[in-house]
Amino acid sequence: MTKRKKILVLSLAIVGVLVIGGSFFLYTQSSHKKEANNQFESYTNKQGISPNDI
């Protein structure tokens, strides 16, 4: 395998890992945000606080 081919394969592997890692990070952040919003709504409903008061 030539030096150029090794660099290309390594570059593609690094880009692939970054894309997969970034996708996973964005997915987990959006699911955490949804869960936090649901818990906040539940808490404010239990306390009898309207969204207009916040």
N, CA, C and O atoms as a Tripos MOL2 file, in Angstrom:
@<TRIPOS>MOLECULE
protein
  216   215    54     0     0
PROTEIN
NO_CHARGES

@<TRIPOS>ATOM
      1 N           0.8450   -1.1720    0.0000 N.3       1 MET1
      2 CA          0.0000    0.0000    0.0000 C.3       1 MET1
      3 C           0.8960    1.2420    0.0000 C.2       1 MET1
      4 O           1.8310    1.3430    0.7940 O.2       1 MET1
      5 N           0.6070    2.1550   -0.8720 N.am      2 THR2
      6 CA          1.4360    3.3500   -0.9670 C.3       2 THR2
      7 C           1.1140    4.3130    0.1770 C.2       2 THR2
      8 O           0.0840    4.2000    0.8420 O.2       2 THR2
      9 N           2.0190    5.2540    0.3820 N.am      3 LYS3
     10 CA          1.8560    6.2210    1.4550 C.3       3 LYS3
     11 C           0.5870    7.0510    1.2370 C.2       3 LYS3
     12 O          -0.1400    7.3470    2.1850 O.2       3 LYS3
     13 N           0.3350    7.4170    0.0000 N.am      4 ARG4
     14 CA         -0.8520    8.2250   -0.3120 C.3       4 ARG4
     15 C          -2.1370    7.4690   -0.0020 C.2       4 ARG4
     16 O          -3.0940    8.0540    0.5040 O.2       4 ARG4
     17 N          -2.1640    6.1820   -0.2990 N.am      5 LYS5
     18 CA         -3.3400    5.3620   -0.0520 C.3       5 LYS5
     19 C          -3.5640    5.1970    1.4580 C.2       5 LYS5
     20 O          -4.7070    5.2030    1.9170 O.2       5 LYS5
     21 N          -2.4870    5.0500    2.2240 N.am      6 LYS6
     22 CA         -2.6020    4.9370    3.6810 C.3       6 LYS6
     23 C          -3.1960    6.2120    4.2850 C.2       6 LYS6
     24 O          -4.0560    6.1580    5.1640 O.2       6 LYS6
     25 N          -2.7240    7.3450    3.7970 N.am      7 ILE7
     26 CA         -3.2360    8.6240    4.3000 C.3       7 ILE7
     27 C          -4.7080    8.7750    3.9530 C.2       7 ILE7
     28 O          -5.4850    9.2550    4.7780 O.2       7 ILE7
     29 N          -5.1050    8.3810    2.7610 N.am      8 LEU8
     30 CA         -6.5020    8.4650    2.3490 C.3       8 LEU8
     31 C          -7.3860    7.5790    3.2240 C.2       8 LEU8
     32 O          -8.4430    8.0160    3.6760 O.2       8 LEU8
     33 N          -6.9680    6.3540    3.4620 N.am      9 VAL9
     34 CA         -7.7440    5.4270    4.2830 C.3       9 VAL9
     35 C          -7.8480    5.9610    5.7120 C.2       9 VAL9
     36 O          -8.9270    5.9220    6.3040 O.2       9 VAL9
     37 N          -6.7610    6.4520    6.2650 N.am     10 LEU10
     38 CA         -6.7700    7.0010    7.6190 C.3      10 LEU10
     39 C          -7.6700    8.2280    7.7060 C.2      10 LEU10
     40 O          -8.4110    8.3880    8.6760 O.2      10 LEU10
     41 N          -7.6090    9.0920    6.7010 N.am     11 SER11
     42 CA         -8.4520   10.2890    6.6830 C.3      11 SER11
     43 C          -9.9290    9.9220    6.6270 C.2      11 SER11
     44 O         -10.7450   10.5020    7.3430 O.2      11 SER11
     45 N         -10.2700    8.9690    5.7850 N.am     12 LEU12
     46 CA        -11.6620    8.5400    5.6850 C.3      12 LEU12
     47 C         -12.1490    7.9090    6.9930 C.2      12 LEU12
     48 O         -13.2950    8.1090    7.3940 O.2      12 LEU12
     49 N         -11.2800    7.1540    7.6500 N.am     13 ALA13
     50 CA        -11.6450    6.5470    8.9270 C.3      13 ALA13
     51 C         -11.8880    7.6200    9.9810 C.2      13 ALA13
     52 O         -12.8460    7.5270   10.7490 O.2      13 ALA13
     53 N         -11.0430    8.6200   10.0250 N.am     14 ILE14
     54 CA        -11.2060    9.7070   11.0000 C.3      14 ILE14
     55 C         -12.4950   10.4840   10.7280 C.2      14 ILE14
     56 O         -13.2360   10.7960   11.6600 O.2      14 ILE14
     57 N         -12.7620   10.7920    9.4790 N.am     15 VAL15
     58 CA        -13.9920   11.5020    9.1170 C.3      15 VAL15
     59 C         -15.2120   10.6620    9.4870 C.2      15 VAL15
     60 O         -16.1960   11.1950    9.9980 O.2      15 VAL15
     61 N         -15.1580    9.3800    9.2390 N.am     16 GLY16
     62 CA        -16.2700    8.4940    9.5920 C.3      16 GLY16
     63 C         -16.5380    8.4800   11.0830 C.2      16 GLY16
     64 O         -17.6910    8.5490   11.5090 O.2      16 GLY16
     65 N         -15.4830    8.3930   11.8830 N.am     17 VAL17
     66 CA        -15.6450    8.4020   13.3380 C.3      17 VAL17
     67 C         -16.2360    9.7320   13.7990 C.2      17 VAL17
     68 O         -17.1070    9.7570   14.6680 O.2      17 VAL17
     69 N         -15.7670   10.8320   13.2250 N.am     18 LEU18
     70 CA        -16.2910   12.1450   13.6070 C.3      18 LEU18
     71 C         -17.7670   12.3070   13.2400 C.2      18 LEU18
     72 O         -18.5410   12.8780   14.0080 O.2      18 LEU18
     73 N         -18.1490   11.8110   12.0820 N.am     19 VAL19
     74 CA        -19.5490   11.9120   11.6630 C.3      19 VAL19
     75 C         -20.4420   11.0790   12.5740 C.2      19 VAL19
     76 O         -21.4960   11.5460   13.0050 O.2      19 VAL19
     77 N         -20.0330    9.8640   12.8660 N.am     20 ILE20
     78 CA        -20.8240    8.9980   13.7380 C.3      20 ILE20
     79 C         -20.8890    9.5740   15.1520 C.2      20 ILE20
     80 O         -21.9510    9.5830   15.7740 O.2      20 ILE20
     81 N         -19.7560   10.0510   15.6540 N.am     21 GLY21
     82 CA        -19.7310   10.6470   16.9870 C.3      21 GLY21
     83 C         -20.5840   11.8960   17.0720 C.2      21 GLY21
     84 O         -21.3060   12.0860   18.0500 O.2      21 GLY21
     85 N         -20.5130   12.7410   16.0730 N.am     22 GLY22
     86 CA        -21.3250   13.9540   16.0460 C.3      22 GLY22
     87 C         -22.8150   13.6510   15.9800 C.2      22 GLY22
     88 O         -23.6190   14.3070   16.6430 O.2      22 GLY22
     89 N         -23.1750   12.6690   15.1880 N.am     23 SER23
     90 CA        -24.5800   12.2720   15.0920 C.3      23 SER23
     91 C         -25.0900   11.7480   16.4210 C.2      23 SER23
     92 O         -26.1940   12.0910   16.8450 O.2      23 SER23
     93 N         -24.2970   10.9260   17.0770 N.am     24 PHE24
     94 CA        -24.6830   10.3890   18.3820 C.3      24 PHE24
     95 C         -24.8250   11.5050   19.3970 C.2      24 PHE24
     96 O         -25.7710   11.5020   20.1850 O.2      24 PHE24
     97 N         -23.9010   12.4670   19.3980 N.am     25 PHE25
     98 CA        -23.9570   13.5870   20.3270 C.3      25 PHE25
     99 C         -25.2210   14.4080   20.1140 C.2      25 PHE25
    100 O         -25.9050   14.7470   21.0800 O.2      25 PHE25
    101 N         -25.5410   14.7310   18.8690 N.am     26 LEU26
    102 CA        -26.7380   15.5200   18.5850 C.3      26 LEU26
    103 C         -28.0070   14.7760   18.9670 C.2      26 LEU26
    104 O         -28.9490   15.3820   19.4780 O.2      26 LEU26
    105 N         -28.0420   13.4640   18.7240 N.am     27 TYR27
    106 CA        -29.2160   12.6680   19.0900 C.3      27 TYR27
    107 C         -29.4170   12.6620   20.5960 C.2      27 TYR27
    108 O         -30.5370   12.8580   21.0690 O.2      27 TYR27
    109 N         -28.3530   12.4410   21.3570 N.am     28 THR28
    110 CA        -28.5010   12.3770   22.8130 C.3      28 THR28
    111 C         -28.8680   13.7420   23.3820 C.2      28 THR28
    112 O         -29.6380   13.8200   24.3400 O.2      28 THR28
    113 N         -28.3360   14.8110   22.8160 N.am     29 GLN29
    114 CA        -28.6780   16.1460   23.3090 C.3      29 GLN29
    115 C         -30.1470   16.4650   23.0660 C.2      29 GLN29
    116 O         -30.8020   17.0500   23.9290 O.2      29 GLN29
    117 N         -30.6670   16.0930   21.9160 N.am     30 SER30
    118 CA        -32.0720   16.3790   21.6310 C.3      30 SER30
    119 C         -32.9820   15.5430   22.5170 C.2      30 SER30
    120 O         -34.0340   16.0260   22.9380 O.2      30 SER30
    121 N         -32.6090   14.3070   22.8120 N.am     31 SER31
    122 CA        -33.4470   13.4860   23.6760 C.3      31 SER31
    123 C         -33.3900   13.9920   25.1150 C.2      31 SER31
    124 O         -34.3940   13.9190   25.8240 O.2      31 SER31
    125 N         -32.2470   14.5030   25.5660 N.am     32 HIS32
    126 CA        -32.1570   15.0760   26.9100 C.3      32 HIS32
    127 C         -33.0120   16.3320   27.0120 C.2      32 HIS32
    128 O         -33.6590   16.5620   28.0330 O.2      32 HIS32
    129 N         -33.0180   17.1380   25.9690 N.am     33 LYS33
    130 CA        -33.8040   18.3660   25.9720 C.3      33 LYS33
    131 C         -35.3020   18.0400   26.0440 C.2      33 LYS33
    132 O         -36.0410   18.6860   26.7850 O.2      33 LYS33
    133 N         -35.7460   17.0440   25.2810 N.am     34 LYS34
    134 CA        -37.1520   16.6490   25.3140 C.3      34 LYS34
    135 C         -37.5370   16.1560   26.7010 C.2      34 LYS34
    136 O         -38.5960   16.5180   27.2130 O.2      34 LYS34
    137 N         -36.6960   15.3380   27.3140 N.am     35 GLU35
    138 CA        -36.9710   14.8100   28.6460 C.3      35 GLU35
    139 C         -37.0190   15.9320   29.6790 C.2      35 GLU35
    140 O         -37.8850   15.9280   30.5540 O.2      35 GLU35
    141 N         -36.1070   16.8830   29.5870 N.am     36 ALA36
    142 CA        -36.0990   18.0160   30.5200 C.3      36 ALA36
    143 C         -37.3690   18.8500   30.3650 C.2      36 ALA36
    144 O         -37.9560   19.2710   31.3620 O.2      36 ALA36
    145 N         -37.7940   19.0920   29.1380 N.am     37 ASN37
    146 CA        -39.0310   19.8470   28.9150 C.3      37 ASN37
    147 C         -40.2420   19.1170   29.4730 C.2      37 ASN37
    148 O         -41.1260   19.7410   30.0610 O.2      37 ASN37
    149 N         -40.2920   17.7970   29.2940 N.am     38 ASN38
    150 CA        -41.4000   17.0140   29.8350 C.3      38 ASN38
    151 C         -41.4200   17.0640   31.3610 C.2      38 ASN38
    152 O         -42.4840   17.2140   31.9620 O.2      38 ASN38
    153 N         -40.2630   16.9420   31.9840 N.am     39 GLN39
    154 CA        -40.2010   16.9930   33.4400 C.3      39 GLN39
    155 C         -40.5780   18.3780   33.9520 C.2      39 GLN39
    156 O         -41.2480   18.4950   34.9780 O.2      39 GLN39
    157 N         -40.1550   19.4280   33.2490 N.am     40 PHE40
    158 CA        -40.4930   20.7880   33.6480 C.3      40 PHE40
    159 C         -42.0040   21.0150   33.5770 C.2      40 PHE40
    160 O         -42.5910   21.5790   34.5000 O.2      40 PHE40
    161 N         -42.6280   20.5790   32.4920 N.am     41 GLU41
    162 CA        -44.0740   20.7220   32.3570 C.3      41 GLU41
    163 C         -44.8040   19.9590   33.4520 C.2      41 GLU41
    164 O         -45.7670   20.4640   34.0300 O.2      41 GLU41
    165 N         -44.3560   18.7630   33.7350 N.am     42 SER42
    166 CA        -44.9680   17.9610   34.7860 C.3      42 SER42
    167 C         -44.8480   18.6530   36.1430 C.2      42 SER42
    168 O         -45.8090   18.6890   36.9120 O.2      42 SER42
    169 N         -43.6900   19.1910   36.4300 N.am     43 TYR43
    170 CA        -43.4650   19.8750   37.7040 C.3      43 TYR43
    171 C         -44.3340   21.1210   37.8320 C.2      43 TYR43
    172 O         -44.9470   21.3480   38.8740 O.2      43 TYR43
    173 N         -44.3880   21.9310   36.7680 N.am     44 THR44
    174 CA        -45.1930   23.1510   36.8420 C.3      44 THR44
    175 C         -46.6840   22.8360   36.9510 C.2      44 THR44
    176 O         -47.4250   23.5620   37.6130 O.2      44 THR44
    177 N         -47.1250   21.7550   36.3030 N.am     45 ASN45
    178 CA        -48.5280   21.3530   36.4300 C.3      45 ASN45
    179 C         -48.8440   20.9130   37.8530 C.2      45 ASN45
    180 O         -49.9060   21.2480   38.3780 O.2      45 ASN45
    181 N         -47.9440   20.1700   38.4860 N.am     46 LYS46
    182 CA        -48.1570   19.7310   39.8630 C.3      46 LYS46
    183 C         -48.1740   20.9090   40.8240 C.2      46 LYS46
    184 O         -48.9020   20.8890   41.8160 O.2      46 LYS46
    185 N         -47.3800   21.9340   40.5390 N.am     47 GLN47
    186 CA        -47.3130   23.1060   41.4110 C.3      47 GLN47
    187 C         -48.4390   24.0990   41.1210 C.2      47 GLN47
    188 O         -48.6410   25.0400   41.8880 O.2      47 GLN47
    189 N         -49.1670   23.9050   40.0360 N.am     48 GLY48
    190 CA        -50.2540   24.7920   39.6760 C.3      48 GLY48
    191 C         -49.7930   26.1170   39.0940 C.2      48 GLY48
    192 O         -50.4730   27.1350   39.2260 O.2      48 GLY48
    193 N         -48.6390   26.0970   38.4530 N.am     49 ILE49
    194 CA        -48.0850   27.3040   37.8660 C.3      49 ILE49
    195 C         -48.4210   27.3230   36.3720 C.2      49 ILE49
    196 O         -48.2030   26.3380   35.6680 O.2      49 ILE49
    197 N         -48.9470   28.4420   35.9020 N.am     50 SER50
    198 CA        -49.2600   28.5280   34.4780 C.3      50 SER50
    199 C         -48.0150   28.9780   33.7120 C.2      50 SER50
    200 O         -47.1590   29.6580   34.2790 O.2      50 SER50
    201 N         -47.9030   28.6170   32.4590 N.am     51 PRO51
    202 CA        -46.7340   29.0410   31.6490 C.3      51 PRO51
    203 C         -46.6320   30.5620   31.5260 C.2      51 PRO51
    204 O         -45.5390   31.0860   31.3120 O.2      51 PRO51
    205 N         -47.7410   31.2720   31.6570 N.am     52 ASN52
    206 CA        -47.7180   32.7250   31.5510 C.3      52 ASN52
    207 C         -47.0400   33.3760   32.7710 C.2      52 ASN52
    208 O         -46.5610   34.5060   32.6780 O.2      52 ASN52
    209 N         -46.9990   32.6790   33.8990 N.am     53 ASP53
    210 CA        -46.3850   33.2150   35.1100 C.3      53 ASP53
    211 C         -44.8560   33.1300   35.0820 C.2      53 ASP53
    212 O         -44.1790   33.7470   35.9050 O.2      53 ASP53
    213 N         -44.3250   32.3710   34.1410 N.am     54 ILE54
    214 CA        -42.8710   32.1750   34.1060 C.3      54 ILE54
    215 C         -42.2420   33.1860   33.1870 C.2      54 ILE54
    216 O         -41.0230   33.1910   33.0180 O.2      54 ILE54
@<TRIPOS>BOND
     1     1     2 1
     2     2     3 1
     3     3     4 2
     4     3     5 am
     5     5     6 1
     6     6     7 1
     7     7     8 2
     8     7     9 am
     9     9    10 1
    10    10    11 1
    11    11    12 2
    12    11    13 am
    13    13    14 1
    14    14    15 1
    15    15    16 2
    16    15    17 am
    17    17    18 1
    18    18    19 1
    19    19    20 2
    20    19    21 am
    21    21    22 1
    22    22    23 1
    23    23    24 2
    24    23    25 am
    25    25    26 1
    26    26    27 1
    27    27    28 2
    28    27    29 am
    29    29    30 1
    30    30    31 1
    31    31    32 2
    32    31    33 am
    33    33    34 1
    34    34    35 1
    35    35    36 2
    36    35    37 am
    37    37    38 1
    38    38    39 1
    39    39    40 2
    40    39    41 am
    41    41    42 1
    42    42    43 1
    43    43    44 2
    44    43    45 am
    45    45    46 1
    46    46    47 1
    47    47    48 2
    48    47    49 am
    49    49    50 1
    50    50    51 1
    51    51    52 2
    52    51    53 am
    53    53    54 1
    54    54    55 1
    55    55    56 2
    56    55    57 am
    57    57    58 1
    58    58    59 1
    59    59    60 2
    60    59    61 am
    61    61    62 1
    62    62    63 1
    63    63    64 2
    64    63    65 am
    65    65    66 1
    66    66    67 1
    67    67    68 2
    68    67    69 am
    69    69    70 1
    70    70    71 1
    71    71    72 2
    72    71    73 am
    73    73    74 1
    74    74    75 1
    75    75    76 2
    76    75    77 am
    77    77    78 1
    78    78    79 1
    79    79    80 2
    80    79    81 am
    81    81    82 1
    82    82    83 1
    83    83    84 2
    84    83    85 am
    85    85    86 1
    86    86    87 1
    87    87    88 2
    88    87    89 am
    89    89    90 1
    90    90    91 1
    91    91    92 2
    92    91    93 am
    93    93    94 1
    94    94    95 1
    95    95    96 2
    96    95    97 am
    97    97    98 1
    98    98    99 1
    99    99   100 2
   100    99   101 am
   101   101   102 1
   102   102   103 1
   103   103   104 2
   104   103   105 am
   105   105   106 1
   106   106   107 1
   107   107   108 2
   108   107   109 am
   109   109   110 1
   110   110   111 1
   111   111   112 2
   112   111   113 am
   113   113   114 1
   114   114   115 1
   115   115   116 2
   116   115   117 am
   117   117   118 1
   118   118   119 1
   119   119   120 2
   120   119   121 am
   121   121   122 1
   122   122   123 1
   123   123   124 2
   124   123   125 am
   125   125   126 1
   126   126   127 1
   127   127   128 2
   128   127   129 am
   129   129   130 1
   130   130   131 1
   131   131   132 2
   132   131   133 am
   133   133   134 1
   134   134   135 1
   135   135   136 2
   136   135   137 am
   137   137   138 1
   138   138   139 1
   139   139   140 2
   140   139   141 am
   141   141   142 1
   142   142   143 1
   143   143   144 2
   144   143   145 am
   145   145   146 1
   146   146   147 1
   147   147   148 2
   148   147   149 am
   149   149   150 1
   150   150   151 1
   151   151   152 2
   152   151   153 am
   153   153   154 1
   154   154   155 1
   155   155   156 2
   156   155   157 am
   157   157   158 1
   158   158   159 1
   159   159   160 2
   160   159   161 am
   161   161   162 1
   162   162   163 1
   163   163   164 2
   164   163   165 am
   165   165   166 1
   166   166   167 1
   167   167   168 2
   168   167   169 am
   169   169   170 1
   170   170   171 1
   171   171   172 2
   172   171   173 am
   173   173   174 1
   174   174   175 1
   175   175   176 2
   176   175   177 am
   177   177   178 1
   178   178   179 1
   179   179   180 2
   180   179   181 am
   181   181   182 1
   182   182   183 1
   183   183   184 2
   184   183   185 am
   185   185   186 1
   186   186   187 1
   187   187   188 2
   188   187   189 am
   189   189   190 1
   190   190   191 1
   191   191   192 2
   192   191   193 am
   193   193   194 1
   194   194   195 1
   195   195   196 2
   196   195   197 am
   197   197   198 1
   198   198   199 1
   199   199   200 2
   200   199   201 am
   201   201   202 1
   202   202   203 1
   203   203   204 2
   204   203   205 am
   205   205   206 1
   206   206   207 1
   207   207   208 2
   208   207   209 am
   209   209   210 1
   210   210   211 1
   211   211   212 2
   212   211   213 am
   213   213   214 1
   214   214   215 1
   215   215   216 2
@<TRIPOS>SUBSTRUCTURE
     1 MET1         2 RESIDUE 1 A MET
     2 THR2         6 RESIDUE 1 A THR
     3 LYS3        10 RESIDUE 1 A LYS
     4 ARG4        14 RESIDUE 1 A ARG
     5 LYS5        18 RESIDUE 1 A LYS
     6 LYS6        22 RESIDUE 1 A LYS
     7 ILE7        26 RESIDUE 1 A ILE
     8 LEU8        30 RESIDUE 1 A LEU
     9 VAL9        34 RESIDUE 1 A VAL
    10 LEU10       38 RESIDUE 1 A LEU
    11 SER11       42 RESIDUE 1 A SER
    12 LEU12       46 RESIDUE 1 A LEU
    13 ALA13       50 RESIDUE 1 A ALA
    14 ILE14       54 RESIDUE 1 A ILE
    15 VAL15       58 RESIDUE 1 A VAL
    16 GLY16       62 RESIDUE 1 A GLY
    17 VAL17       66 RESIDUE 1 A VAL
    18 LEU18       70 RESIDUE 1 A LEU
    19 VAL19       74 RESIDUE 1 A VAL
    20 ILE20       78 RESIDUE 1 A ILE
    21 GLY21       82 RESIDUE 1 A GLY
    22 GLY22       86 RESIDUE 1 A GLY
    23 SER23       90 RESIDUE 1 A SER
    24 PHE24       94 RESIDUE 1 A PHE
    25 PHE25       98 RESIDUE 1 A PHE
    26 LEU26      102 RESIDUE 1 A LEU
    27 TYR27      106 RESIDUE 1 A TYR
    28 THR28      110 RESIDUE 1 A THR
    29 GLN29      114 RESIDUE 1 A GLN
    30 SER30      118 RESIDUE 1 A SER
    31 SER31      122 RESIDUE 1 A SER
    32 HIS32      126 RESIDUE 1 A HIS
    33 LYS33      130 RESIDUE 1 A LYS
    34 LYS34      134 RESIDUE 1 A LYS
    35 GLU35      138 RESIDUE 1 A GLU
    36 ALA36      142 RESIDUE 1 A ALA
    37 ASN37      146 RESIDUE 1 A ASN
    38 ASN38      150 RESIDUE 1 A ASN
    39 GLN39      154 RESIDUE 1 A GLN
    40 PHE40      158 RESIDUE 1 A PHE
    41 GLU41      162 RESIDUE 1 A GLU
    42 SER42      166 RESIDUE 1 A SER
    43 TYR43      170 RESIDUE 1 A TYR
    44 THR44      174 RESIDUE 1 A THR
    45 ASN45      178 RESIDUE 1 A ASN
    46 LYS46      182 RESIDUE 1 A LYS
    47 GLN47      186 RESIDUE 1 A GLN
    48 GLY48      190 RESIDUE 1 A GLY
    49 ILE49      194 RESIDUE 1 A ILE
    50 SER50      198 RESIDUE 1 A SER
    51 PRO51      202 RESIDUE 1 A PRO
    52 ASN52      206 RESIDUE 1 A ASN
    53 ASP53      210 RESIDUE 1 A ASP
    54 ILE54      214 RESIDUE 1 A ILE
